[in-house]
Amino acid sequence: MTIEEVKKEVIEIIKESTETEQEVTEETNLFADLGLASVEVVVVVGDLEEAFGIDIPASRLRDVRTAGNLCDTVIEILKE
């Protein structure tokens, strides 16, 4: 998968997991724009882990605020 394909897939998973009707871009803030609670982010992360076959440690999520941050985290883990 290319980086762009990963980003597109991550954003699609965010949209499906949150069942949002809003447009989701890399700039979308998961908390302010989508109104997610921490527990809802855990569900999104679980869906991402399943889709990509990876483990995303909670420590890697500390600074995640936007969909783009989440994309970057998944990409970093896939490169490891």
All heavy atoms as a GROMACS GRO file, in nm:
protein
  617
    1MET      N    1   0.083  -0.119   0.000
    1MET     CA    2   0.000   0.000   0.000
    1MET      C    3   0.087   0.124   0.000
    1MET      O    4   0.186   0.129   0.071
    1MET     CB    5  -0.085   0.006   0.128
    1MET     CG    6  -0.217  -0.066   0.123
    1MET     SD    7  -0.310  -0.038   0.277
    1MET     CE    8  -0.463   0.012   0.206
    2THR      N    9   0.043   0.223  -0.075
    2THR     CA   10   0.115   0.351  -0.073
    2THR      C   11   0.070   0.432   0.049
    2THR      O   12  -0.032   0.400   0.111
    2THR     CB   13   0.086   0.433  -0.200
    2THR    OG1   14  -0.052   0.472  -0.198
    2THR    CG2   15   0.119   0.354  -0.326
    3ILE      N   16   0.144   0.536   0.078
    3ILE     CA   17   0.108   0.623   0.190
    3ILE      C   18  -0.030   0.683   0.166
    3ILE      O   19  -0.112   0.690   0.258
    3ILE     CB   20   0.216   0.732   0.210
    3ILE    CG1   21   0.342   0.667   0.267
    3ILE    CG2   22   0.165   0.842   0.302
    3ILE    CD1   23   0.460   0.759   0.282
    4GLU      N   24  -0.057   0.726   0.045
    4GLU     CA   25  -0.188   0.785   0.014
    4GLU      C   26  -0.301   0.684   0.032
    4GLU      O   27  -0.409   0.718   0.079
    4GLU     CB   28  -0.190   0.844  -0.127
    4GLU     CG   29  -0.111   0.972  -0.140
    4GLU     CD   30  -0.149   1.079  -0.038
    4GLU    OE1   31  -0.270   1.105  -0.019
    4GLU    OE2   32  -0.058   1.135   0.026
    5GLU      N   33  -0.276   0.558  -0.005
    5GLU     CA   34  -0.378   0.454   0.012
    5GLU      C   35  -0.404   0.428   0.160
    5GLU      O   36  -0.519   0.408   0.201
    5GLU     CB   37  -0.335   0.324  -0.057
    5GLU     CG   38  -0.339   0.333  -0.208
    5GLU     CD   39  -0.274   0.213  -0.276
    5GLU    OE1   40  -0.182   0.151  -0.219
    5GLU    OE2   41  -0.316   0.181  -0.388
    6VAL      N   42  -0.297   0.429   0.240
    6VAL     CA   43  -0.313   0.410   0.384
    6VAL      C   44  -0.395   0.524   0.443
    6VAL      O   45  -0.489   0.503   0.520
    6VAL     CB   46  -0.176   0.399   0.455
    6VAL    CG1   47  -0.194   0.400   0.607
    6VAL    CG2   48  -0.102   0.273   0.412
    7LYS      N   49  -0.362   0.648   0.406
    7LYS     CA   50  -0.436   0.764   0.456
    7LYS      C   51  -0.584   0.755   0.419
    7LYS      O   52  -0.671   0.780   0.502
    7LYS     CB   53  -0.376   0.893   0.401
    7LYS     CG   54  -0.242   0.929   0.462
    7LYS     CD   55  -0.189   1.057   0.406
    7LYS     CE   56  -0.056   1.094   0.468
    7LYS     NZ   57  -0.005   1.223   0.419
    8LYS      N   58  -0.611   0.719   0.295
    8LYS     CA   59  -0.749   0.707   0.249
    8LYS      C   60  -0.823   0.601   0.329
    8LYS      O   61  -0.938   0.621   0.370
    8LYS     CB   62  -0.751   0.674   0.100
    8LYS     CG   63  -0.888   0.669   0.040
    8LYS     CD   64  -0.882   0.641  -0.109
    8LYS     CE   65  -1.022   0.629  -0.167
    8LYS     NZ   66  -1.023   0.596  -0.308
    9GLU      N   67  -0.758   0.488   0.353
    9GLU     CA   68  -0.820   0.378   0.429
    9GLU      C   69  -0.843   0.418   0.574
    9GLU      O   70  -0.948   0.389   0.631
    9GLU     CB   71  -0.731   0.253   0.421
    9GLU     CG   72  -0.789   0.133   0.491
    9GLU     CD   73  -0.912   0.074   0.423
    9GLU    OE1   74  -0.936   0.103   0.305
    9GLU    OE2   75  -0.985  -0.001   0.490
   10VAL      N   76  -0.747   0.486   0.636
   10VAL     CA   77  -0.763   0.530   0.774
   10VAL      C   78  -0.882   0.624   0.786
   10VAL      O   79  -0.967   0.608   0.875
   10VAL     CB   80  -0.634   0.598   0.828
   10VAL    CG1   81  -0.659   0.669   0.961
   10VAL    CG2   82  -0.522   0.497   0.841
   11ILE      N   83  -0.892   0.719   0.695
   11ILE     CA   84  -1.004   0.815   0.698
   11ILE      C   85  -1.137   0.743   0.677
   11ILE      O   86  -1.236   0.772   0.743
   11ILE     CB   87  -0.979   0.929   0.598
   11ILE    CG1   88  -0.868   1.019   0.653
   11ILE    CG2   89  -1.107   1.007   0.571
   11ILE    CD1   90  -0.819   1.127   0.560
   12GLU      N   91  -1.138   0.647   0.587
   12GLU     CA   92  -1.261   0.570   0.563
   12GLU      C   93  -1.301   0.492   0.689
   12GLU      O   94  -1.419   0.487   0.725
   12GLU     CB   95  -1.241   0.475   0.445
   12GLU     CG   96  -1.369   0.415   0.393
   12GLU     CD   97  -1.472   0.518   0.349
   12GLU    OE1   98  -1.437   0.620   0.288
   12GLU    OE2   99  -1.592   0.497   0.378
   13ILE      N  100  -1.205   0.435   0.758
   13ILE     CA  101  -1.234   0.360   0.881
   13ILE      C  102  -1.285   0.455   0.990
   13ILE      O  103  -1.378   0.421   1.063
   13ILE     CB  104  -1.109   0.281   0.927
   13ILE    CG1  105  -1.084   0.167   0.829
   13ILE    CG2  106  -1.125   0.229   1.070
   13ILE    CD1  107  -0.950   0.098   0.846
   14ILE      N  108  -1.227   0.573   0.998
   14ILE     CA  109  -1.275   0.672   1.096
   14ILE      C  110  -1.422   0.704   1.066
   14ILE      O  111  -1.506   0.707   1.157
   14ILE     CB  112  -1.190   0.801   1.092
   14ILE    CG1  113  -1.048   0.773   1.147
   14ILE    CG2  114  -1.257   0.913   1.173
   14ILE    CD1  115  -0.950   0.886   1.124
   15LYS      N  116  -1.454   0.727   0.940
   15LYS     CA  117  -1.592   0.759   0.903
   15LYS      C  118  -1.687   0.646   0.936
   15LYS      O  119  -1.795   0.668   0.991
   15LYS     CB  120  -1.600   0.793   0.754
   15LYS     CG  121  -1.537   0.928   0.720
   15LYS     CD  122  -1.514   0.949   0.573
   15LYS     CE  123  -1.638   0.955   0.491
   15LYS     NZ  124  -1.611   0.992   0.350
   16GLU      N  125  -1.646   0.523   0.905
   16GLU     CA  126  -1.732   0.407   0.932
   16GLU      C  127  -1.746   0.382   1.083
   16GLU      O  128  -1.856   0.355   1.131
   16GLU     CB  129  -1.675   0.283   0.864
   16GLU     CG  130  -1.688   0.285   0.713
   16GLU     CD  131  -1.618   0.168   0.646
   16GLU    OE1  132  -1.575   0.074   0.716
   16GLU    OE2  133  -1.607   0.172   0.522
   17SER      N  134  -1.636   0.391   1.156
   17SER     CA  135  -1.638   0.363   1.299
   17SER      C  136  -1.723   0.463   1.376
   17SER      O  137  -1.789   0.428   1.474
   17SER     CB  138  -1.497   0.363   1.357
   17SER     OG  139  -1.422   0.257   1.304
   18THR      N  140  -1.718   0.588   1.333
   18THR     CA  141  -1.789   0.694   1.405
   18THR      C  142  -1.928   0.717   1.348
   18THR      O  143  -2.007   0.790   1.407
   18THR     CB  144  -1.710   0.826   1.399
   18THR    OG1  145  -1.696   0.868   1.262
   18THR    CG2  146  -1.574   0.812   1.464
   19GLU      N  147  -1.956   0.655   1.234
   19GLU     CA  148  -2.084   0.672   1.166
   19GLU      C  149  -2.118   0.819   1.144
   19GLU      O  150  -2.232   0.861   1.156
   19GLU     CB  151  -2.196   0.601   1.244
   19GLU     CG  152  -2.175   0.452   1.254
   19GLU     CD  153  -2.283   0.381   1.333
   19GLU    OE1  154  -2.367   0.448   1.396
   19GLU    OE2  155  -2.283   0.257   1.331
   20THR      N  156  -2.016   0.897   1.114
   20THR     CA  157  -2.036   1.040   1.094
   20THR      C  158  -2.082   1.070   0.952
   20THR      O  159  -2.046   1.000   0.858
   20THR     CB  160  -1.907   1.120   1.124
   20THR    OG1  161  -1.938   1.259   1.116
   20THR    CG2  162  -1.796   1.089   1.027
   21GLU      N  163  -2.162   1.174   0.941
   21GLU     CA  164  -2.206   1.222   0.811
   21GLU      C  165  -2.113   1.335   0.764
   21GLU      O  166  -2.120   1.378   0.650
   21GLU     CB  167  -2.350   1.274   0.819
   21GLU     CG  168  -2.451   1.167   0.855
   21GLU     CD  169  -2.462   1.057   0.750
   21GLU    OE1  170  -2.459   1.089   0.630
   21GLU    OE2  171  -2.473   0.939   0.788
   22GLN      N  172  -2.028   1.381   0.855
   22GLN     CA  173  -1.937   1.491   0.823
   22GLN      C  174  -1.826   1.445   0.730
   22GLN      O  175  -1.789   1.328   0.729
   22GLN     CB  176  -1.871   1.544   0.950
   22GLN     CG  177  -1.966   1.606   1.048
   22GLN     CD  178  -1.891   1.658   1.170
   22GLN    OE1  179  -1.779   1.706   1.159
   22GLN    NE2  180  -1.953   1.649   1.286
   23GLU      N  181  -1.773   1.540   0.655
   23GLU     CA  182  -1.655   1.511   0.575
   23GLU      C  183  -1.537   1.498   0.670
   23GLU      O  184  -1.522   1.578   0.763
   23GLU     CB  185  -1.630   1.624   0.475
   23GLU     CG  186  -1.507   1.599   0.392
   23GLU     CD  187  -1.474   1.712   0.296
   23GLU    OE1  188  -1.542   1.816   0.300
   23GLU    OE2  189  -1.378   1.697   0.221
   24VAL      N  190  -1.457   1.396   0.649
   24VAL     CA  191  -1.338   1.375   0.732
   24VAL      C  192  -1.216   1.393   0.644
   24VAL      O  193  -1.204   1.328   0.540
   24VAL     CB  194  -1.338   1.235   0.798
   24VAL    CG1  195  -1.210   1.213   0.878
   24VAL    CG2  196  -1.461   1.216   0.886
   25THR      N  197  -1.128   1.484   0.684
   25THR     CA  198  -1.002   1.508   0.614
   25THR      C  199  -0.889   1.490   0.716
   25THR      O  200  -0.915   1.470   0.835
   25THR     CB  201  -0.995   1.651   0.556
   25THR    OG1  202  -0.990   1.743   0.667
   25THR    CG2  203  -1.115   1.682   0.468
   26GLU      N  204  -0.768   1.503   0.670
   26GLU     CA  205  -0.654   1.490   0.762
   26GLU      C  206  -0.657   1.600   0.869
   26GLU      O  207  -0.603   1.582   0.978
   26GLU     CB  208  -0.522   1.495   0.686
   26GLU     CG  209  -0.496   1.370   0.605
   26GLU     CD  210  -0.360   1.370   0.539
   26GLU    OE1  211  -0.260   1.388   0.611
   26GLU    OE2  212  -0.355   1.351   0.417
   27GLU      N  213  -0.719   1.712   0.839
   27GLU     CA  214  -0.725   1.824   0.934
   27GLU      C  215  -0.838   1.809   1.035
   27GLU      O  216  -0.845   1.884   1.132
   27GLU     CB  217  -0.743   1.957   0.859
   27GLU     CG  218  -0.620   1.999   0.780
   27GLU     CD  219  -0.604   1.920   0.650
   27GLU    OE1  220  -0.706   1.884   0.588
   27GLU    OE2  221  -0.489   1.892   0.612
   28THR      N  222  -0.928   1.714   1.016
   28THR     CA  223  -1.042   1.696   1.106
   28THR      C  224  -0.995   1.660   1.246
   28THR      O  225  -0.923   1.563   1.264
   28THR     CB  226  -1.137   1.586   1.053
   28THR    OG1  227  -1.182   1.623   0.922
   28THR    CG2  228  -1.257   1.568   1.144
   29ASN      N  229  -1.039   1.739   1.345
   29ASN     CA  230  -1.006   1.711   1.484
   29ASN      C  231  -1.105   1.607   1.536
   29ASN      O  232  -1.226   1.627   1.527
   29ASN     CB  233  -1.013   1.839   1.567
   29ASN     CG  234  -0.963   1.818   1.709
   29ASN    OD1  235  -1.022   1.744   1.786
   29ASN    ND2  236  -0.854   1.885   1.742
   30LEU      N  237  -1.052   1.498   1.587
   30LEU     CA  238  -1.137   1.388   1.632
   30LEU      C  239  -1.227   1.428   1.748
   30LEU      O  240  -1.338   1.377   1.762
   30LEU     CB  241  -1.050   1.269   1.674
   30LEU     CG  242  -0.956   1.214   1.567
   30LEU    CD1  243  -0.863   1.109   1.626
   30LEU    CD2  244  -1.035   1.156   1.451
   31PHE      N  245  -1.181   1.521   1.829
   31PHE     CA  246  -1.256   1.560   1.948
   31PHE      C  247  -1.344   1.684   1.921
   31PHE      O  248  -1.464   1.678   1.943
   31PHE     CB  249  -1.160   1.586   2.064
   31PHE     CG  250  -1.073   1.466   2.093
   31PHE    CD1  251  -0.943   1.460   2.044
   31PHE    CD2  252  -1.122   1.359   2.165
   31PHE    CE1  253  -0.864   1.349   2.069
   31PHE    CE2  254  -1.044   1.247   2.190
   31PHE     CZ  255  -0.914   1.242   2.141
   32ALA      N  256  -1.284   1.790   1.870
   32ALA     CA  257  -1.358   1.914   1.849
   32ALA      C  258  -1.456   1.904   1.731
   32ALA      O  259  -1.570   1.948   1.741
   32ALA     CB  260  -1.262   2.030   1.826
   33ASP      N  261  -1.410   1.846   1.620
   33ASP     CA  262  -1.494   1.841   1.499
   33ASP      C  263  -1.592   1.724   1.500
   33ASP      O  264  -1.708   1.740   1.460
   33ASP     CB  265  -1.407   1.833   1.374
   33ASP     CG  266  -1.318   1.956   1.357
   33ASP    OD1  267  -1.357   2.064   1.404
   33ASP    OD2  268  -1.210   1.942   1.298
   34LEU      N  269  -1.546   1.608   1.543
   34LEU     CA  270  -1.633   1.489   1.541
   34LEU      C  271  -1.701   1.464   1.676
   34LEU      O  272  -1.792   1.383   1.685
   34LEU     CB  273  -1.553   1.365   1.500
   34LEU     CG  274  -1.495   1.366   1.358
   34LEU    CD1  275  -1.421   1.236   1.331
   34LEU    CD2  276  -1.604   1.388   1.254
   35GLY      N  277  -1.653   1.533   1.780
   35GLY     CA  278  -1.714   1.520   1.911
   35GLY      C  279  -1.693   1.384   1.977
   35GLY      O  280  -1.774   1.338   2.056
   36LEU      N  281  -1.581   1.319   1.943
   36LEU     CA  282  -1.556   1.186   1.998
   36LEU      C  283  -1.509   1.194   2.143
   36LEU      O  284  -1.436   1.285   2.181
   36LEU     CB  285  -1.449   1.113   1.916
   36LEU     CG  286  -1.479   1.086   1.770
   36LEU    CD1  287  -1.366   1.005   1.708
   36LEU    CD2  288  -1.611   1.014   1.752
   37ALA      N  289  -1.552   1.097   2.221
   37ALA     CA  290  -1.500   1.079   2.356
   37ALA      C  291  -1.382   0.983   2.346
   37ALA      O  292  -1.366   0.912   2.247
   37ALA     CB  293  -1.609   1.023   2.446
   38SER      N  294  -1.301   0.979   2.450
   38SER     CA  295  -1.183   0.892   2.450
   38SER      C  296  -1.219   0.747   2.421
   38SER      O  297  -1.149   0.678   2.347
   38SER     CB  298  -1.111   0.901   2.584
   38SER     OG  299  -1.066   1.032   2.606
   39VAL      N  300  -1.330   0.701   2.478
   39VAL     CA  301  -1.369   0.562   2.458
   39VAL      C  302  -1.405   0.536   2.311
   39VAL      O  303  -1.381   0.427   2.260
   39VAL     CB  304  -1.485   0.523   2.555
   39VAL    CG1  305  -1.615   0.589   2.515
   39VAL    CG2  306  -1.499   0.374   2.562
   40GLU      N  307  -1.459   0.635   2.244
   40GLU     CA  308  -1.492   0.619   2.102
   40GLU      C  309  -1.365   0.611   2.017
   40GLU      O  310  -1.362   0.540   1.916
   40GLU     CB  311  -1.581   0.733   2.055
   40GLU     CG  312  -1.719   0.729   2.120
   40GLU     CD  313  -1.800   0.855   2.096
   40GLU    OE1  314  -1.748   0.965   2.125
   40GLU    OE2  315  -1.914   0.843   2.050
   41VAL      N  316  -1.262   0.682   2.057
   41VAL     CA  317  -1.134   0.676   1.987
   41VAL      C  318  -1.076   0.535   2.000
   41VAL      O  319  -1.018   0.482   1.906
   41VAL     CB  320  -1.036   0.784   2.037
   41VAL    CG1  321  -0.899   0.767   1.974
   41VAL    CG2  322  -1.091   0.923   2.007
   42VAL      N  323  -1.096   0.473   2.116
   42VAL     CA  324  -1.048   0.337   2.137
   42VAL      C  325  -1.114   0.242   2.037
   42VAL      O  326  -1.049   0.152   1.983
   42VAL     CB  327  -1.074   0.292   2.283
   42VAL    CG1  328  -1.046   0.145   2.301
   42VAL    CG2  329  -0.990   0.374   2.379
   43VAL      N  330  -1.241   0.261   2.009
   43VAL     CA  331  -1.312   0.179   1.910
   43VAL      C  332  -1.251   0.200   1.771
   43VAL      O  333  -1.225   0.103   1.698
   43VAL     CB  334  -1.463   0.212   1.908
   43VAL    CG1  335  -1.533   0.142   1.793
   43VAL    CG2  336  -1.527   0.173   2.041
   44VAL      N  337  -1.225   0.325   1.735
   44VAL     CA  338  -1.163   0.356   1.605
   44VAL      C  339  -1.027   0.288   1.597
   44VAL      O  340  -0.993   0.225   1.496
   44VAL     CB  341  -1.149   0.509   1.584
   44VAL    CG1  342  -1.069   0.539   1.459
   44VAL    CG2  343  -1.287   0.574   1.577
   45VAL      N  344  -0.948   0.300   1.703
   45VAL     CA  345  -0.814   0.239   1.705
   45VAL      C  346  -0.824   0.087   1.689
   45VAL      O  347  -0.748   0.027   1.613
   45VAL     CB  348  -0.738   0.278   1.834
   45VAL    CG1  349  -0.613   0.194   1.851
   45VAL    CG2  350  -0.704   0.426   1.831
   46GLY      N  351  -0.920   0.026   1.757
   46GLY     CA  352  -0.940  -0.118   1.743
   46GLY      C  353  -0.973  -0.157   1.599
   46GLY      O  354  -0.922  -0.256   1.547
   47ASP      N  355  -1.056  -0.077   1.534
   47ASP     CA  356  -1.090  -0.103   1.394
   47ASP      C  357  -0.968  -0.087   1.304
   47ASP      O  358  -0.948  -0.164   1.210
   47ASP     CB  359  -1.203  -0.010   1.348
   47ASP     CG  360  -1.337  -0.044   1.413
   47ASP    OD1  361  -1.351  -0.154   1.469
   47ASP    OD2  362  -1.428   0.042   1.408
   48LEU      N  363  -0.884   0.011   1.334
   48LEU     CA  364  -0.762   0.032   1.256
   48LEU      C  365  -0.665  -0.085   1.276
   48LEU      O  366  -0.604  -0.133   1.180
   48LEU     CB  367  -0.694   0.163   1.295
   48LEU     CG  368  -0.765   0.291   1.253
   48LEU    CD1  369  -0.701   0.412   1.320
   48LEU    CD2  370  -0.762   0.306   1.102
   49GLU      N  371  -0.651  -0.129   1.400
   49GLU     CA  372  -0.562  -0.242   1.430
   49GLU      C  373  -0.606  -0.366   1.353
   49GLU      O  374  -0.524  -0.437   1.295
   49GLU     CB  375  -0.560  -0.270   1.580
   49GLU     CG  376  -0.488  -0.164   1.660
   49GLU     CD  377  -0.496  -0.188   1.810
   49GLU    OE1  378  -0.598  -0.243   1.859
   49GLU    OE2  379  -0.400  -0.150   1.880
   50GLU      N  380  -0.735  -0.389   1.351
   50GLU     CA  381  -0.789  -0.506   1.281
   50GLU      C  382  -0.768  -0.495   1.129
   50GLU      O  383  -0.724  -0.590   1.064
   50GLU     CB  384  -0.938  -0.521   1.312
   50GLU     CG  385  -0.998  -0.648   1.256
   50GLU     CD  386  -1.143  -0.664   1.296
   50GLU    OE1  387  -1.178  -0.630   1.411
   50GLU    OE2  388  -1.221  -0.710   1.212
   51ALA      N  389  -0.797  -0.378   1.076
   51ALA     CA  390  -0.787  -0.358   0.930
   51ALA      C  391  -0.644  -0.370   0.880
   51ALA      O  392  -0.620  -0.424   0.771
   51ALA     CB  393  -0.844  -0.222   0.893
   52PHE      N  394  -0.549  -0.319   0.958
   52PHE     CA  395  -0.409  -0.317   0.913
   52PHE      C  396  -0.324  -0.428   0.974
   52PHE      O  397  -0.207  -0.442   0.940
   52PHE     CB  398  -0.346  -0.181   0.942
   52PHE     CG  399  -0.399  -0.070   0.855
   52PHE    CD1  400  -0.497   0.016   0.902
   52PHE    CD2  401  -0.353  -0.052   0.725
   52PHE    CE1  402  -0.547   0.118   0.822
   52PHE    CE2  403  -0.402   0.048   0.645
   52PHE     CZ  404  -0.501   0.134   0.694
   53GLY      N  405  -0.381  -0.506   1.066
   53GLY     CA  406  -0.306  -0.613   1.129
   53GLY      C  407  -0.190  -0.562   1.213
   53GLY      O  408  -0.080  -0.620   1.210
   54ILE      N  409  -0.214  -0.453   1.285
   54ILE     CA  410  -0.109  -0.391   1.366
   54ILE      C  411  -0.157  -0.376   1.510
   54ILE      O  412  -0.275  -0.394   1.540
   54ILE     CB  413  -0.068  -0.252   1.311
   54ILE    CG1  414  -0.189  -0.157   1.307
   54ILE    CG2  415  -0.002  -0.266   1.174
   54ILE    CD1  416  -0.157  -0.014   1.267
   55ASP      N  417  -0.063  -0.339   1.598
   55ASP     CA  418  -0.096  -0.307   1.736
   55ASP      C  419  -0.057  -0.161   1.757
   55ASP      O  420   0.057  -0.123   1.729
   55ASP     CB  421  -0.018  -0.398   1.831
   55ASP     CG  422  -0.050  -0.369   1.976
   55ASP    OD1  423  -0.170  -0.352   2.008
   55ASP    OD2  424   0.044  -0.360   2.057
   56ILE      N  425  -0.152  -0.081   1.803
   56ILE     CA  426  -0.124   0.060   1.828
   56ILE      C  427  -0.123   0.082   1.979
   56ILE      O  428  -0.228   0.085   2.042
   56ILE     CB  429  -0.230   0.152   1.762
   56ILE    CG1  430  -0.240   0.124   1.612
   56ILE    CG2  431  -0.197   0.299   1.789
   56ILE    CD1  432  -0.353   0.196   1.541
   57PRO      N  433  -0.003   0.094   2.038
   57PRO     CA  434   0.006   0.113   2.182
   57PRO      C  435  -0.056   0.246   2.225
   57PRO      O  436  -0.048   0.345   2.151
   57PRO     CB  437   0.156   0.113   2.210
   57PRO     CG  438   0.222   0.064   2.086
   57PRO     CD  439   0.126   0.089   1.974
   58ALA      N  440  -0.117   0.248   2.342
   58ALA     CA  441  -0.179   0.370   2.394
   58ALA      C  442  -0.079   0.485   2.400
   58ALA      O  443  -0.114   0.601   2.377
   58ALA     CB  444  -0.240   0.344   2.531
   59SER      N  445   0.047   0.454   2.427
   59SER     CA  446   0.149   0.558   2.437
   59SER      C  447   0.167   0.634   2.305
   59SER      O  448   0.207   0.749   2.304
   59SER     CB  449   0.283   0.498   2.480
   59SER     OG  450   0.328   0.404   2.384
   60ARG      N  451   0.135   0.568   2.193
   60ARG     CA  452   0.148   0.632   2.062
   60ARG      C  453   0.030   0.725   2.032
   60ARG      O  454   0.034   0.802   1.936
   60ARG     CB  455   0.156   0.527   1.951
   60ARG     CG  456   0.271   0.429   1.962
   60ARG     CD  457   0.406   0.487   1.926
   60ARG     NE  458   0.430   0.507   1.786
   60ARG     CZ  459   0.486   0.420   1.704
   60ARG    NH1  460   0.523   0.302   1.747
   60ARG    NH2  461   0.507   0.451   1.578
   61LEU      N  462  -0.074   0.716   2.113
   61LEU     CA  463  -0.195   0.795   2.088
   61LEU      C  464  -0.202   0.923   2.170
   61LEU      O  465  -0.292   1.003   2.152
   61LEU     CB  466  -0.319   0.709   2.118
   61LEU     CG  467  -0.333   0.583   2.035
   61LEU    CD1  468  -0.447   0.499   2.086
   61LEU    CD2  469  -0.354   0.619   1.889
   62ARG      N  470  -0.105   0.941   2.257
   62ARG     CA  471  -0.107   1.056   2.349
   62ARG      C  472  -0.123   1.190   2.278
   62ARG      O  473  -0.196   1.277   2.323
   62ARG     CB  474   0.022   1.056   2.432
   62ARG     CG  475   0.013   1.135   2.558
   62ARG     CD  476   0.133   1.115   2.649
   62ARG     NE  477   0.152   0.973   2.683
   62ARG     CZ  478   0.264   0.905   2.660
   62ARG    NH1  479   0.368   0.964   2.605
   62ARG    NH2  480   0.274   0.778   2.694
   63ASP      N  481  -0.056   1.208   2.165
   63ASP     CA  482  -0.060   1.336   2.094
   63ASP      C  483  -0.152   1.336   1.973
   63ASP      O  484  -0.153   1.431   1.896
   63ASP     CB  485   0.082   1.374   2.050
   63ASP     CG  486   0.175   1.395   2.170
   63ASP    OD1  487   0.128   1.445   2.274
   63ASP    OD2  488   0.293   1.360   2.160
   64VAL      N  489  -0.230   1.232   1.956
   64VAL     CA  490  -0.321   1.223   1.841
   64VAL      C  491  -0.442   1.311   1.867
   64VAL      O  492  -0.515   1.293   1.965
   64VAL     CB  493  -0.363   1.077   1.814
   64VAL    CG1  494  -0.475   1.072   1.713
   64VAL    CG2  495  -0.244   0.996   1.766
   65ARG      N  496  -0.463   1.406   1.778
   65ARG     CA  497  -0.579   1.496   1.787
   65ARG      C  498  -0.660   1.496   1.658
   65ARG      O  499  -0.780   1.515   1.660
   65ARG     CB  500  -0.536   1.640   1.818
   65ARG     CG  501  -0.466   1.656   1.952
   65ARG     CD  502  -0.564   1.646   2.069
   65ARG     NE  503  -0.496   1.649   2.196
   65ARG     CZ  504  -0.468   1.542   2.270
   65ARG    NH1  505  -0.501   1.422   2.228
   65ARG    NH2  506  -0.407   1.552   2.385
   66THR      N  507  -0.591   1.477   1.546
   66THR     CA  508  -0.658   1.486   1.416
   66THR      C  509  -0.654   1.353   1.342
   66THR      O  510  -0.577   1.263   1.377
   66THR     CB  511  -0.590   1.592   1.327
   66THR    OG1  512  -0.458   1.546   1.295
   66THR    CG2  513  -0.585   1.729   1.394
   67ALA      N  514  -0.736   1.344   1.239
   67ALA     CA  515  -0.734   1.226   1.153
   67ALA      C  516  -0.596   1.210   1.091
   67ALA      O  517  -0.546   1.099   1.076
   67ALA     CB  518  -0.842   1.237   1.047
   68GLY      N  519  -0.532   1.321   1.057
   68GLY     CA  520  -0.397   1.317   1.000
   68GLY      C  521  -0.295   1.260   1.097
   68GLY      O  522  -0.207   1.183   1.058
   69ASN      N  523  -0.308   1.297   1.226
   69ASN     CA  524  -0.220   1.240   1.328
   69ASN      C  525  -0.236   1.089   1.334
   69ASN      O  526  -0.138   1.015   1.346
   69ASN     CB  527  -0.250   1.295   1.467
   69ASN     CG  528  -0.228   1.443   1.486
   69ASN    OD1  529  -0.297   1.505   1.565
   69ASN    ND2  530  -0.133   1.502   1.415
   70LEU      N  531  -0.360   1.044   1.324
   70LEU     CA  532  -0.388   0.901   1.328
   70LEU      C  533  -0.331   0.832   1.204
   70LEU      O  534  -0.272   0.724   1.214
   70LEU     CB  535  -0.538   0.877   1.341
   70LEU     CG  536  -0.586   0.751   1.408
   70LEU    CD1  537  -0.511   0.718   1.536
   70LEU    CD2  538  -0.735   0.758   1.434
   71CYS      N  539  -0.343   0.896   1.089
   71CYS     CA  540  -0.284   0.843   0.966
   71CYS      C  541  -0.133   0.827   0.983
   71CYS      O  542  -0.078   0.722   0.950
   71CYS     CB  543  -0.310   0.937   0.848
   71CYS     SG  544  -0.479   0.944   0.790
   72ASP      N  545  -0.069   0.931   1.034
   72ASP     CA  546   0.076   0.928   1.052
   72ASP      C  547   0.119   0.818   1.149
   72ASP      O  548   0.218   0.749   1.125
   72ASP     CB  549   0.126   1.063   1.104
   72ASP     CG  550   0.111   1.175   1.002
   72ASP    OD1  551   0.094   1.145   0.881
   72ASP    OD2  552   0.112   1.292   1.042
   73THR      N  553   0.040   0.797   1.255
   73THR     CA  554   0.072   0.693   1.352
   73THR      C  555   0.065   0.556   1.287
   73THR      O  556   0.155   0.472   1.305
   73THR     CB  557  -0.023   0.702   1.473
   73THR    OG1  558  -0.009   0.830   1.534
   73THR    CG2  559   0.006   0.594   1.575
   74VAL      N  560  -0.041   0.531   1.210
   74VAL     CA  561  -0.056   0.402   1.142
   74VAL      C  562   0.060   0.382   1.045
   74VAL      O  563   0.120   0.274   1.039
   74VAL     CB  564  -0.192   0.392   1.070
   74VAL    CG1  565  -0.198   0.271   0.979
   74VAL    CG2  566  -0.306   0.388   1.171
   75ILE      N  567   0.094   0.483   0.968
   75ILE     CA  568   0.203   0.474   0.870
   75ILE      C  569   0.335   0.442   0.940
   75ILE      O  570   0.411   0.356   0.896
   75ILE     CB  571   0.212   0.603   0.786
   75ILE    CG1  572   0.091   0.612   0.693
   75ILE    CG2  573   0.342   0.608   0.706
   75ILE    CD1  574   0.068   0.748   0.632
   76GLU      N  575   0.363   0.511   1.052
   76GLU     CA  576   0.486   0.486   1.126
   76GLU      C  577   0.494   0.341   1.174
   76GLU      O  578   0.599   0.276   1.162
   76GLU     CB  579   0.494   0.579   1.248
   76GLU     CG  580   0.523   0.722   1.215
   76GLU     CD  581   0.508   0.814   1.336
   76GLU    OE1  582   0.501   0.764   1.451
   76GLU    OE2  583   0.500   0.937   1.316
   77ILE      N  584   0.384   0.289   1.225
   77ILE     CA  585   0.381   0.151   1.276
   77ILE      C  586   0.397   0.053   1.161
   77ILE      O  587   0.467  -0.048   1.174
   77ILE     CB  588   0.253   0.125   1.358
   77ILE    CG1  589   0.260   0.208   1.488
   77ILE    CG2  590   0.237  -0.024   1.387
   77ILE    CD1  591   0.132   0.209   1.568
   78LEU      N  592   0.336   0.080   1.047
   78LEU     CA  593   0.348  -0.009   0.932
   78LEU      C  594   0.493  -0.015   0.881
   78LEU      O  595   0.536  -0.117   0.829
   78LEU     CB  596   0.255   0.035   0.820
   78LEU     CG  597   0.106   0.007   0.841
   78LEU    CD1  598   0.024   0.075   0.732
   78LEU    CD2  599   0.078  -0.142   0.844
   79LYS      N  600   0.566   0.095   0.898
   79LYS     CA  601   0.705   0.101   0.851
   79LYS      C  602   0.801   0.026   0.944
   79LYS      O  603   0.912  -0.005   0.905
   79LYS     CB  604   0.751   0.247   0.839
   79LYS     CG  605   0.692   0.318   0.720
   79LYS     CD  606   0.745   0.461   0.714
   79LYS     CE  607   0.692   0.535   0.592
   79LYS     NZ  608   0.744   0.672   0.589
   80GLU      N  609   0.758   0.004   1.068
   80GLU     CA  610   0.847  -0.059   1.167
   80GLU      C  611   0.873  -0.204   1.136
   80GLU      O  612   0.798  -0.274   1.074
   80GLU     CB  613   0.787  -0.045   1.308
   80GLU     CG  614   0.787   0.098   1.355
   80GLU     CD  615   0.717   0.116   1.489
   80GLU    OE1  616   0.659   0.020   1.544
   80GLU    OE2  617   0.721   0.228   1.539
   0.00000   0.00000   0.00000
